[in-house]
Amino acid sequence: MTGTAATRVLVIGGGIAGSAAALGLRRAGLDVRVYEAHSGADQDIGAFLTLASTGMRALAQLDATRAVTAIGFPLTSLRLLDAEGAELAHVPLGEVAEPDLRYRCLRRGELNSALQQEVSARGIRLTHGARLTSVTDGPYGVTARFADGTTATGDLLIGADGLNSAVRRALSPGVRPGYAGQRVFYGRTPGAPGTGGSGVITMVRGSQSAFGYAEAPTGETYWFARVGGDPLPERGPGARSAVPREELLPLLRADPTPAAALVAGCPGPVMVTNATEMPLGARWHTGRVLLIGDAAHAASPATGQGASTALEDAVVLAKALRDLPDAARAFGAYERHRRPRVEHNITVSGGMSRGTHAPARPAEPNHRPDHRDEGLIRQLAWDTPLSEEG
Ligand SMILES: Cc1cc2nc3c(=O)[nH]c(=O)nc-3n(C[C@H](O)[C@H](O)[C@H](O)COP(=O)(O)OP(=O)(O)OC[C@H]3O[C@@H](n4cnc5c(N)ncnc54)[C@H](O)[C@@H]3O)c2cc1C
């Protein structure tokens, strides 16, 4: 087995994928260290995300449910409105009957902090302010070099350093995410009651945007708007800007839905970023180095699966290194298990962003948001060995 305490794993990036991978690798018995570029917790003002039931299931395999259910709030149903504000559907969301597996809406910075605290609580060393600049893979180990001149050497290196991954640049120079056809605005509006009720996420098929919102128990409403058109001026994929609300409001005002009032009530500027996605078929591993999370398979945010798939990656990687005899076979099995699912998500999500793929219709059995994927459930189950075939 690869997963012995003598196997030293360097995880680059202490975000969602990296922190979760550290928890999984430790649980699998490996010696793991995390290197995070930011010097403190990520304070991404306004940014939030939803974790799907599959992501919550992955967290449960890592014994990290409590760390995450202590923050954010659960979502139990999905409401769909048309551009006139008429309700098209209202269906249960995910595994509603299992409180620990319910969809969850969280601020991104809070989720990162909670996972990083869990990493530290388990005695895993997490170094902040360590920005990887290069990777040297050799016959006896892999060495990471950081911007401050320090180095670290391990048996394996996991690139969990997100959309603009430095590890990916070392592995596949020239492979980078591209624009997925939409800009994404997001924000939080205080005191906006009557926007759908707690536990409900509402999606609005607006005439000029795809708008979504959910009311937190605090009374704040979290919202996003995806809008087609040219990308924001290039400052690197994933770059965010604060812009005046007036950039978004004219696209919402034509529709008699709650969207315009929510954005108008948002204090201060709103945030905007380009939706980006990785090309299909990009290389994920070579030698002692493997990419996970957005570094490997960033998708446009339309399906809202990026964080959940990052958590799933962490569990499957830990199981692969626990169950297969060497890293090459473990990385191969990992890829066979993960690539079909995450590339399907890139395709569907990108299609929704570009308007070439209709959003899932909640009434179709295989597209229901409460659909259980039994294959994925087996893949994630900690006590079920990971097959090599995928
Ligand atoms: C607007 C928007 C909305 C979204 N909404 C959702 C949603 O509702 N649901 C959902 O599931 N997903 C959503 N996503 C996607 C989700 O945020 C990502 O898929 C997820 O954050 C990926 O996690 P990650 O750990 O791979 O990358 P990240 O979260 O980006 O973490 C990467 C980490 O690596 C660190 N790092 C970067 N470079 C280096 C380096 N050189 N050296 C060391 N460390 C480094 C970073 O500081 C960071 O901490 C959304 C994305 C966007 C843009």
PDBQT file of the ligand as one rigid body, heavy atoms in Angstrom, charges set to zero:
ROOT
HETATM    1  C1  LIG A 401     -18.543  33.255  -8.671  1.00  0.00    +0.000 C 
HETATM    2  C2  LIG A 401     -18.339  31.814  -8.306  1.00  0.00    +0.000 A 
HETATM    3  C3  LIG A 401     -19.372  31.131  -7.688  1.00  0.00    +0.000 A 
HETATM    4  C4  LIG A 401     -19.198  29.793  -7.326  1.00  0.00    +0.000 A 
HETATM    5  N1  LIG A 401     -20.228  29.154  -6.714  1.00  0.00    +0.000 NA
HETATM    6  C5  LIG A 401     -20.089  27.866  -6.374  1.00  0.00    +0.000 A 
HETATM    7  C6  LIG A 401     -21.158  27.152  -5.731  1.00  0.00    +0.000 A 
HETATM    8  O1  LIG A 401     -22.239  27.693  -5.473  1.00  0.00    +0.000 OA
HETATM    9  N2  LIG A 401     -20.949  25.857  -5.401  1.00  0.00    +0.000 N 
HETATM   10  C7  LIG A 401     -19.766  25.226  -5.649  1.00  0.00    +0.000 A 
HETATM   11  O2  LIG A 401     -19.636  24.038  -5.316  1.00  0.00    +0.000 OA
HETATM   12  N3  LIG A 401     -18.735  25.861  -6.233  1.00  0.00    +0.000 NA
HETATM   13  C8  LIG A 401     -18.865  27.152  -6.613  1.00  0.00    +0.000 A 
HETATM   14  N4  LIG A 401     -17.838  27.807  -7.218  1.00  0.00    +0.000 N 
HETATM   15  C9  LIG A 401     -16.596  27.064  -7.486  1.00  0.00    +0.000 C 
HETATM   16  C10 LIG A 401     -15.738  26.878  -6.240  1.00  0.00    +0.000 C 
HETATM   17  O3  LIG A 401     -15.519  28.117  -5.597  1.00  0.00    +0.000 OA
HETATM   18  C11 LIG A 401     -14.414  26.232  -6.628  1.00  0.00    +0.000 C 
HETATM   19  O4  LIG A 401     -14.642  25.125  -7.457  1.00  0.00    +0.000 OA
HETATM   20  C12 LIG A 401     -13.642  25.776  -5.380  1.00  0.00    +0.000 C 
HETATM   21  O5  LIG A 401     -13.293  26.898  -4.608  1.00  0.00    +0.000 OA
HETATM   22  C13 LIG A 401     -12.403  24.989  -5.785  1.00  0.00    +0.000 C 
HETATM   23  O6  LIG A 401     -11.618  24.709  -4.651  1.00  0.00    +0.000 OA
HETATM   24  P1  LIG A 401     -10.053  24.566  -4.780  1.00  0.00    +0.000 P 
HETATM   25  O7  LIG A 401      -9.551  24.259  -3.400  1.00  0.00    +0.000 OA
HETATM   26  O8  LIG A 401      -9.706  23.667  -5.879  1.00  0.00    +0.000 OA
HETATM   27  O9  LIG A 401      -9.549  26.009  -5.215  1.00  0.00    +0.000 OA
HETATM   28  P2  LIG A 401      -9.535  27.371  -4.328  1.00  0.00    +0.000 P 
HETATM   29  O10 LIG A 401     -10.747  27.425  -3.475  1.00  0.00    +0.000 OA
HETATM   30  O11 LIG A 401      -9.292  28.442  -5.309  1.00  0.00    +0.000 OA
HETATM   31  O12 LIG A 401      -8.267  27.161  -3.402  1.00  0.00    +0.000 OA
HETATM   32  C14 LIG A 401      -6.939  27.230  -3.915  1.00  0.00    +0.000 C 
HETATM   33  C15 LIG A 401      -6.012  27.612  -2.770  1.00  0.00    +0.000 C 
HETATM   34  O13 LIG A 401      -4.656  27.556  -3.243  1.00  0.00    +0.000 OA
HETATM   35  C16 LIG A 401      -3.970  28.705  -2.808  1.00  0.00    +0.000 C 
HETATM   36  N5  LIG A 401      -2.896  28.972  -3.775  1.00  0.00    +0.000 N 
HETATM   37  C17 LIG A 401      -3.014  29.505  -5.016  1.00  0.00    +0.000 A 
HETATM   38  N6  LIG A 401      -1.800  29.569  -5.613  1.00  0.00    +0.000 NA
HETATM   39  C18 LIG A 401      -0.900  29.075  -4.726  1.00  0.00    +0.000 A 
HETATM   40  C19 LIG A 401       0.516  28.871  -4.755  1.00  0.00    +0.000 A 
HETATM   41  N7  LIG A 401       1.259  29.235  -5.831  1.00  0.00    +0.000 N 
HETATM   42  N8  LIG A 401       1.124  28.339  -3.683  1.00  0.00    +0.000 NA
HETATM   43  C20 LIG A 401       0.387  27.974  -2.575  1.00  0.00    +0.000 A 
HETATM   44  N9  LIG A 401      -0.960  28.147  -2.488  1.00  0.00    +0.000 NA
HETATM   45  C21 LIG A 401      -1.591  28.683  -3.557  1.00  0.00    +0.000 A 
HETATM   46  C22 LIG A 401      -5.030  29.808  -2.781  1.00  0.00    +0.000 C 
HETATM   47  O14 LIG A 401      -4.640  30.871  -1.941  1.00  0.00    +0.000 OA
HETATM   48  C23 LIG A 401      -6.241  29.027  -2.260  1.00  0.00    +0.000 C 
HETATM   49  O15 LIG A 401      -6.306  29.015  -0.856  1.00  0.00    +0.000 OA
HETATM   50  C24 LIG A 401     -17.981  29.136  -7.599  1.00  0.00    +0.000 A 
HETATM   51  C25 LIG A 401     -16.927  29.826  -8.221  1.00  0.00    +0.000 A 
HETATM   52  C26 LIG A 401     -17.115  31.158  -8.594  1.00  0.00    +0.000 A 
HETATM   53  C27 LIG A 401     -15.995  31.876  -9.286  1.00  0.00    +0.000 C 
ENDROOT
TORSDOF 0
